[in-house]
Amino acid sequence: MNASTTALFGLSNRVALVTGGNRGIGRALAKALGGAGAAIGIFARDEEKNRETVAELRALGIRAEAVRVDLADRAALRPALDAIRRALGPIDILVNNAAFAILKGVLQQSPEEWDAVMAVNLNAAFLLSKYVAEAMVAERRPGKIINVSSIAGNAGTPIFPSYVTAKGGLQALTRCLAIELAPHNIQVNALLPGWFSTDMTDWIRNWPEYGEVLKEMIQRTPRGRFGEPDELAGAAVFLASRASDHMTGAQLIIDGGFTVR
Ligand SMILES: NC(=O)c1ccc[n+]([C@@H]2O[C@H](COP(=O)([O-])OP(=O)(O)OC[C@H]3O[C@@H](n4cnc5c(N)ncnc54)[C@H](OP(=O)(O)O)[C@@H]3O)[C@@H](O)[C@H]2O)c1
């Protein structure tokens, strides 16, 4: 990279918080942002995976810290943010990435299951965006919020409707925050992956009862395969960097062409 490209995409002296950064897509995004120079904070529940990821990042020369937190626990969010701030400094880049899906249609899903999906996939993103943006505005610091949604947020399915509804909400939140925070030089964009090889998609890749769904999905994807988490790295760096300063409220789709058919 020459100096002007480094100035455009480089993230040195920034702190990025990646929720769900201890595996799958979040881990790939954490490595990408760290590789571009940012210090990395991680929120997730599995302490062993948190430790492994922090060790991997540090071995690459990246400042990193993880906080064990369940994003469904509203009261735990502010203390967890404070812990990252103490360890790494104020957060410049928030990546709302953590999510999970329950494979049940509306007829099978309990109200408690519905609430659990909303709590992690949508409400935690709202609360973390609010708290992080409040600090940025109070301290007059520019910032970036990247909401990891899904192409599913623009569609419908009977397989995991609570997940799809939360993602649709996350995209709406992205647009609203983009407008509200633009005067404060905070850009808010959504990254919409298609199908990627992670624990989250184990069911479609490996469960025999979803064999037909898998076949259809591969046939419909022009690139003919699942994406690998590393294939989102460039998009994350772009959305976190100066290079995307005039982009806000947008949806960046990376899906091997799945949605163009
Ligand atoms: N994989 C795909 O094909 C795909 C497609 C479109 C969009 N996405 C989106 O990409 C993002 C990452 O997905 P992924 O495929 O990487 O999923 P994943 O491999 O299942 O990882 C999920 C991450 O979220 C964390 N997490 C889940 N529940 C949490 C909770 N209650 N509190 C704190 N952390 C929690 C997990 O950590 P712990 O378990 O340790 O807490 C883990 O780090 C999600 O927003 C997902 O919707 C994925």
The ligand as a Gaussian input file, in Angstrom:
#p B3LYP/6-31G(d) Opt

LIG

0 1
 N      -23.079000     -17.420000       8.353000
 C      -23.882000     -16.894000       7.447000
 O      -24.171000     -17.488000       6.397000
 C      -24.472000     -15.527000       7.670000
 C      -25.261000     -15.000000       6.644000
 C      -25.796000     -13.739000       6.798000
 C      -25.555000     -13.025000       7.947000
 N      -24.797000     -13.573000       8.933000
 C      -24.601000     -12.775000      10.125000
 O      -23.229000     -12.678000      10.430000
 C      -23.071000     -12.532000      11.851000
 C      -22.099000     -13.569000      12.358000
 O      -22.634000     -14.847000      12.065000
 P      -21.761000     -16.177000      12.075000
 O      -22.218000     -16.969000      10.933000
 O      -20.338000     -15.856000      12.241000
 O      -22.349000     -16.859000      13.386000
 P      -21.682000     -17.845000      14.451000
 O      -20.506000     -18.546000      13.839000
 O      -22.809000     -18.643000      14.978000
 O      -21.135000     -16.859000      15.566000
 C      -22.025000     -16.108000      16.342000
 C      -21.237000     -15.204000      17.252000
 O      -22.154000     -14.450000      18.050000
 C      -21.842000     -14.618000      19.439000
 N      -23.067000     -14.608000      20.212000
 C      -24.210000     -15.296000      19.951000
 N      -25.111000     -15.079000      20.928000
 C      -24.533000     -14.220000      21.815000
 C      -24.943000     -13.646000      23.049000
 N      -26.133000     -13.919000      23.591000
 N      -24.093000     -12.814000      23.697000
 C      -22.859000     -12.562000      23.174000
 N      -22.422000     -13.085000      22.016000
 C      -23.238000     -13.915000      21.350000
 C      -21.134000     -15.977000      19.497000
 O      -20.245000     -16.045000      20.608000
 P      -20.578000     -16.897000      21.959000
 O      -21.367000     -18.103000      21.539000
 O      -19.255000     -17.194000      22.551000
 O      -21.370000     -15.946000      22.807000
 C      -20.344000     -15.966000      18.197000
 O      -19.138000     -15.255000      18.360000
 C      -24.478000     -12.642000      12.438000
 O      -25.023000     -11.373000      12.616000
 C      -25.234000     -13.369000      11.362000
 O      -26.603000     -13.118000      11.415000
 C      -24.264000     -14.806000       8.832000

